[in-house]
């Protein structure tokens, strides 16, 4: 499953629901307000530590630093990733 995380770190109340739906091999894309997690992704990544996941960030600004555990995506990569996953969950505040 593809998970689109668009909630900011200030909304940690969503973490239990988010982590409960994760399964091995899921892909997580940080976008919109969710890109704020890039400054300190430890709490978000720890909430899903029991599961082998693929982490991405949809960034258009190459100057935006990505954590080594999170792969940057451009829009073309994002479309390809979306096509590769039959289901998607959107996590907006």
Residue pairs with C-beta under 8 A, 6 or more apart in sequence:
1 21
1 23
1 26
1 27
1 85
1 87
1 88
1 89
2 26
2 27
2 29
2 81
2 82
2 85
2 87
2 88
2 89
3 18
3 21
3 22
3 26
3 27
3 28
3 29
3 88
3 89
3 91
4 29
4 31
4 34
4 88
4 89
4 90
4 91
5 18
5 28
5 29
5 30
5 31
5 34
5 37
5 44
5 91
6 31
6 32
6 33
6 34
6 90
6 91
6 92
6 93
7 14
7 33
7 34
7 91
7 92
7 93
8 33
8 34
8 36
8 37
8 93
9 36
9 37
9 39
9 40
9 43
9 44
11 93
12 43
14 91
14 93
15 43
15 44
15 47
16 47
18 47
18 48
18 91
19 47
19 48
21 89
22 28
22 48
22 51
22 53
23 51
24 51
24 52
24 53
25 52
25 53
25 54
26 51
26 53
26 54
27 53
27 54
27 55
27 56
27 81
27 85
28 48
28 53
28 54
28 55
28 56
29 56
29 57
29 58
29 73
29 78
29 81
30 37
30 38
30 55
30 56
30 57
30 58
30 70
31 57
31 58
32 92
33 93
34 91
35 57
35 58
35 59
35 64
37 44
38 57
38 64
38 65
38 66
38 67
38 70
41 55
41 67
41 69
41 70
45 55
45 69
54 71
55 69
55 70
55 71
56 70
56 71
56 72
56 73
56 77
56 78
56 81
57 64
57 66
57 70
57 71
57 72
57 73
58 73
58 74
58 75
58 78
59 66
59 72
59 73
59 74
60 74
60 75
62 72
66 72
73 81
82 88
